[in-house]
């Protein structure tokens, strides 16, 4: 099976390569190609096939998550070829608001699936934006018992090494940003264990954003995640979308899993209110997963720039007509989430 993350590293848009051509730290394996050759490769790689999203509706979060993965077991096992470690990356944007975080039982469902099938190292790692620290989240959200239950390692990724990359700053000039090295290891299999939530700048936050905003380094004195969306303007085309798209050339989950048992609407990603969705979703195409989940939430994925840009660049399937669901009957799973109040005007959702 082709490794989607390695393919994406060689795609990117020629405009990005051109914009950042003076910065050695951003050059990829295709940097020796001429601009015309890069542009030809960019769009010849467009993903045109169908993608599958596993969707399970039920009354037990752990069982739902396991069943969503079981539906695509053969494909998952094939995609693990050549990998040496697995990282399960939950979402702890805050370490003290349970509704905003990936529930521990969603991670249990993932580990229930992996442990009988994978004999290599398993890491559950997060890199919270909170000054309280990732370990505070592991404690507050009931993750500490996982080490004994499954023989896995809980890791604060903010304590790992980092490398520099560049993103666009508020004045549209390149700004250096520290990126956690772990996310860039080719032999690491990244599982994004995200929470279904609304967001105050990107409208939704799902499996892709969980990893792309998790990758910037936070040493608990200086948080580089803020450089991803340093502008205060709320619009449909804020710099955050471009910066996520840019990082996705090198950092991309291999498998997306969404905890949508009790989701968040309204003023997410932290201050929203619960939605009783009772779902678990999984896909080896995180873009297809997030595109479908966005539609399920009641929003138009084509209006969300980081999703539509990744679709245009061939990073996955973003055409709803080519995204197939397997699992539960899809009746009664369409919702109408309230957006974050700051996104109502930019997206015309009033």
N, C-alpha and C positions, 0 to 999 in steps of 0.2 A: 504494500500500500504506500502511495506517495505521502510523505510527511507534509501536511498542509502548512505548518509553521515555516519549514525551510523554503517551500515554494513562495510563500508570502514575502520572505526576506529578500527574494530576488525580483519581486514585482515592484511595488511602490510606483509612484507616478514620476514621470520625467521632470515634472515641475519641481518636485521635492529635491531630486538629485541636482537640478540646476540651481535651485535656491541655496542649497547647502554645500555646493561643490567645493567651497574653500575650507571646509571643516573636515579634517581627516577622520575625526572620531565618528562621523556619520557615514563614511563610505562603506558600501556593502560589497559582496563578491562580484557584482556587476559593474563596479565603478570604473573598470578599464575599458568598458564599451563606450563608443561614441554616443552622443546625445540621441542621434537618430536611431541607433541600435537599441538604446535603452527604451525609447518610446515604442518601438516595434515590439519589444518583449513585454512591456507593461500591458498593452491591450490584447496581445495574442494570448495572454494567460487568463482571460476572463472566464469565470466559472459559469458554465451553461447548463450543467446537468441538474437533475433533481436532488434535493436533500431531504433527509428524514428527521423529523422531530418526534421523540417519544413523549407522550403525554398520559399521565395517570391521574385520575381523580378518585379520591377515597378519603377515609376518615382517620388514617394513621400516617403521619408524615414520614416516619422511618420506612414503613412498608411501601409507601408511594414511591419514595426515592429509589429504593432497591428495585422495584418493578420497572421503573422507567429505564434503568440501566440494563436490566435483564432483557428487555425488548431488543436492545442493540448489542447484545453480548458479543457476538461473533465479530462485529465490526470494531468494537472496543479492543478486543484481544489482538486483532490484526494490527491496529494502530499503535499498540505498545511495542511492536518489534523495534529493536535497536535502542530502546530506552533503558536506563540503568536505575533511575529513581522516579518516584511519583510524588508530586506536590499537590495536595488538596488545599486550595486557597479560599477560605471563607471570607465574608465581608464583615469587618468591624469598623465601620466609619466612625462610630462612637463605641466606647467600651462600657457604657452604663445605660443604654436604652435597648432593651431586648428586642423590641419590634423592628429595629433598624438592622439587626444582625442576622446572619445565617444561623438558624437554629441548630443546636448540637445534634438533634435527631436526624436532620438532613445529612450531616456528616457521618453519623452512625450508619445510615442507609448506604452511603457511598463505601464506607469501610466494610460493611457486611458483604457487599458485592466484591470488593477487591481482595480481601484477605485469603479466600480459598483459591484465588486465581493468580495471585501475584506474590512471588517469593522474595522480591527485592525490597530495598528500603522504602518506607512510606513516611512521608512528612506531612503534617498538617501545619501550615505556616501562614501567618498573616503579617501585615505591615500597616498597622492602624495609623490613621491621621491624628489620633488622640494623644495628647501629652501624657496621659496616664499610662500608656504603653500597652503593647499587645498582650503581655502576660496578664494584665489586669482584665482584659477582655476574656481570655481563656478561663480565668477564675470566675468572673461574674456570670458568664454564659454557660457554665457547667462543662467545660471542655477538659478540665484536668483529669478526670477518670479515664479518658480515652487512651492515655498512655498505657495503663495497666490492662484495660479491656482488650486492646488490639495490638499491643506491643509496638506502637508507633511513637514518633517523636513530635512533640509540639515545639514549634520554632518561631521566634520573633525574627522575621525577615529584616526588620530594621537594624538588627545587629550583625547582618552579613556585610560583605564587602560591596563596593559599588564602583561603577564606571561613569564617565561623563558622556552625555549626549546633549543635543541642542533642541530646544523648542522655541516657538515664537513667543516673544514677550509682548507687553502692552503696546509698545510702539512699533510692532511688526518687525522687530529685528531679532536675530538669534540670541537666545538666552541659555547659558549652561545649566544643566540639571543633572543631579546625581540619580542614577538608575541602579537598583539593586541587581547585582551580578547574577544572582540565582535565576532570575527570570530569563536570562539570555543563554543558559546552558543548553546546548543541542541535545544532550542525552537525558534531559529532564522532561518528564511528561507532566504537563500542567493541567490540572482539573480546576476549573473555575466553579466554585460552589457559591453561587450568587443568591441574592434575595430579590424578589420582585418588588420594585419600589418606583415611585416617582422621584423626580430630581429637579433641583432649582435652577440648573443651567442647561442640562442636556435632555430635559423632559422625562426620560426614563433612565434607570440604571439597572443593568442586567449582567449577563456573563462577561461580555467584552469589557465593559467599563470597570468591572470588579478587578480585572487583571491590569488593565492599562493605567488605572489610577492607583493601583496597589504597587506598581513597579517603582515610582519615584521614592527616593529615600527620605526618611524622617528620623533624625537623630535625637528627637525629643527636645531639641533646642531650636533647630531650624528644620522646617518641614518643606521639602522641595515639591510636594504635591501641589502646593498653592501656585507654583509657576505654570501648572497646566491650564489654569483658568484665572489668571491674575487680574484680568479686566473685570470691572464691576458692571458693565453694561449687560443687560439681559436681552438677548435677541435669539433668532433662529440660527445665526451663523457666528456665534462667539468663537473665540480663538481655541476654546476647549475642543471643539470638534476637529479642527485641523490638527491639534497636537496629539489627540488620540489616534487619528488616522496615521500620523507620521510615526508614532511609536509602534503601531501595529505591524509595521514592516519587519520589526525584529522581535517583538514580544506578542505572542498570540497563544491563547489556550488551545490545547489539543482536544479537550472535551469540555463542553459546557453543561452544567447542571443548575437548575433554578429551583430554589426553595420558594414555592408559591402556595404554601399551606395557609399561612396567615400573612397576606401581603400588606403593603403600605401604599396608601393614596394620599392626596393632599400635599402638605408641605414636607415631603420627603427631600433628602434621604434620611433625615433624623426625626423631624417634628411632625410627621404625618400620622394618620389614623389607620386602624386595621381594616382589611377587607378579607372576608371569609371565603377564600378562593379554593382551598383544599386540593391543590394541584402540586404535582412535581413534573418537571420537564427536563429532557436531556437530549443532547445531539452532539455528534462529532463535527458538525458545522455550526460553530457558535454564532456566526452571522445569521444563518437561517433560524437558529433558536431565538435570538434576540428580535429578529424581524417578526417572527410569528408571535412571540410573547408581547411585543409592542401592540400588535393588532388585537390580541386577546384582551389587552388592557383598555382598548377602545381608542387608541391613537393611530395615526397614519405613519408607518415607518418611513415612507418616502419623504416625509417632511423633516426627518431627523438627520441632520447633515452627516454625522459620523457614520451612520448606518448606510445611507445612500451612497456616500463616497467609497466605502469599503466594497459595496456591491459593484459600483462602477469599475473599481480597480481589480475585480476578480478575486477578492479575498474570501468569498463564500457566496452562497445563494441568497440574494435579497429580493427575489421575485416571488411574491406570495403564491402565484400560480404554479410555481415549481417546488414548493415546499409541501411535502406530504407528511401527514401525521399517522402515527401508529400507537395503539394502546387503547385508551378509554374512548367510549362514544363521545364525539365532540359536541353533542347537544348540551345546552345549558352551561357552556364554559366561556361564553362571551360576556365580558364585563365592561363597565364604563367608569373607569377610575377618574376621580377628581384630580386635576393636575395641581402642581405647585402653583400657588397664587401668582408668583412672578413669571410663570410661563403662559398664563391665560391670554394676555395681550399679544405677545410675540407669535403665538401659534393660532390666534383667532379662536380660542376655546371658550369664550365668554357666552 
